């Protein structure tokens, strides 16, 4: 790429606000052409797959617990779940009884 192209690209960068999303897309395309290709992802072995399955299972269990808690809180707020009032307070002890 010649210096004219780099100067043109720099001008596009500087006037990016004027060009808006078209300038951003152009620069992403240019960066993709100039940059190196990403390496292909490696394939997971059985140990990694089992570890990921366990993590997904744990996350699923946590989401189910949170969902049950949320349902309970919604029922409490809507009045569908009866709650018992706290017990009555004990009367204050008289200070004269000990003398």
C-alpha positions as CSV (number, residue, x, y, z in Angstrom):
1,X,0.0,0.0,0.0
2,X,1.3,3.4,-1.0
3,X,1.6,6.5,1.2
4,X,-1.4,8.0,-0.6
5,X,-3.6,5.3,0.7
6,X,-2.3,5.7,4.3
7,X,-2.9,9.5,4.1
8,X,-6.4,8.9,2.8
9,X,-7.1,6.4,5.6
10,X,-5.7,8.9,8.2
11,X,-8.0,11.5,6.7
12,X,-10.9,9.1,7.1
13,X,-9.9,8.5,10.8
14,X,-9.7,12.3,11.5
15,X,-13.0,13.0,9.9
16,X,-14.7,10.0,11.4
17,X,-17.3,12.1,13.1
18,X,-18.4,13.5,9.7
19,X,-18.5,10.1,8.0
20,X,-20.2,8.4,10.9
21,X,-20.8,4.7,10.7
22,X,-19.7,4.4,7.1
23,X,-16.2,5.5,8.1
24,X,-16.1,3.1,11.0
25,X,-17.2,0.2,8.7
26,X,-14.5,1.2,6.2
27,X,-11.8,1.3,8.8
28,X,-12.9,-2.1,10.1
29,X,-12.7,-3.5,6.7
30,X,-9.3,-2.0,6.1
31,X,-8.0,-3.3,9.5
32,X,-9.3,-6.7,8.6
33,X,-7.4,-6.7,5.3
34,X,-4.2,-5.3,6.8
35,X,-4.2,-7.4,10.0
36,X,-3.2,-11.0,10.3
37,X,-5.7,-13.8,10.0
38,X,-7.0,-15.2,13.4
39,X,-5.9,-18.7,14.2
40,X,-8.4,-21.4,14.0
41,X,-9.8,-22.4,17.3
42,X,-8.5,-25.6,18.7
43,X,-10.8,-28.5,19.2
44,X,-11.7,-29.4,22.8
45,X,-10.8,-32.8,24.2
46,X,-13.1,-34.9,26.3
47,X,-11.8,-33.5,29.6
48,X,-12.6,-29.9,28.5
49,X,-16.0,-31.0,27.3
50,X,-16.8,-32.7,30.5
51,X,-15.7,-29.7,32.5
52,X,-17.9,-27.4,30.4
53,X,-20.9,-29.7,30.9
54,X,-20.4,-29.6,34.6
55,X,-20.2,-25.8,34.6
56,X,-23.3,-25.5,32.5
57,X,-25.1,-27.9,34.9
58,X,-24.0,-25.8,37.9
59,X,-25.2,-22.6,36.2
60,X,-28.5,-24.2,35.3
61,X,-29.0,-25.3,38.9
62,X,-28.2,-21.7,40.2
63,X,-30.7,-20.2,37.7
64,X,-33.4,-22.6,38.8
65,X,-32.8,-21.6,42.5
66,X,-32.9,-17.9,41.6
67,X,-36.1,-18.5,39.7
68,X,-37.7,-20.2,42.6
69,X,-36.6,-17.4,45.0
70,X,-38.0,-14.8,42.6
71,X,-41.3,-16.6,42.3
72,X,-41.6,-16.8,46.1
73,X,-40.8,-13.1,46.5
74,X,-43.4,-12.2,43.9
75,X,-46.0,-14.2,45.7
76,X,-45.1,-12.5,49.0
77,X,-45.4,-9.1,47.4
78,X,-48.7,-9.9,45.8
79,X,-50.2,-11.3,49.0
80,X,-50.7,-14.8,47.7
81,X,-48.5,-16.3,50.3
82,X,-49.9,-15.7,53.8
83,X,-47.5,-14.7,56.4
84,X,-48.0,-14.9,60.1
85,X,-47.6,-11.7,62.1
86,X,-44.8,-11.5,64.6
87,X,-45.7,-12.5,68.2
88,X,-46.8,-9.7,70.6
89,X,-44.1,-8.0,72.5
90,X,-43.6,-9.0,76.1
91,X,-44.6,-6.3,78.7
92,X,-41.8,-4.2,80.1
93,X,-40.7,-5.4,83.5
94,X,-41.3,-3.1,86.4
95,X,-38.1,-1.8,88.0
96,X,-39.7,-1.7,91.5
97,X,-40.1,-5.4,91.9
98,X,-36.4,-6.1,92.7
99,X,-36.3,-3.7,95.8
